[in-house]
Amino acid sequence: MAIDPNFEQNREKVDEHNGHNVWGPVDEPESLGIHGTHVAVDFDICLADGACLEDCPVDVFEWVETPGHPESEMKADPANESQCIDCMLCVDVCPVDAIDVDASRPDRV
């Protein structure tokens, strides 16, 4: 199942992490929510293959440890989402469609 492109309408903002929003539900370690707004990563489906980190020309993503998560114990965190240039490479290379980029979202960094 891919990231919900309307998550900001369908989920509640429950926290902040590394300067970006976290959209719930969050129930660690099994459920970690969606991280970011302009560049959003669904931590619950991210399998940490690293393609987005490798392909992003402006280094939006950083690895973050997520011990105990059933999908993977590392996630691609949009820690530098303000650097995003909307090239969509990360969206294109994600094998599980865990990333959504939308510059029109109201809470863009």
Order of alpha helices (4+ residues) and beta strands (2+ residues): alpha-beta-beta-beta-beta-alpha-beta-beta-alpha-beta
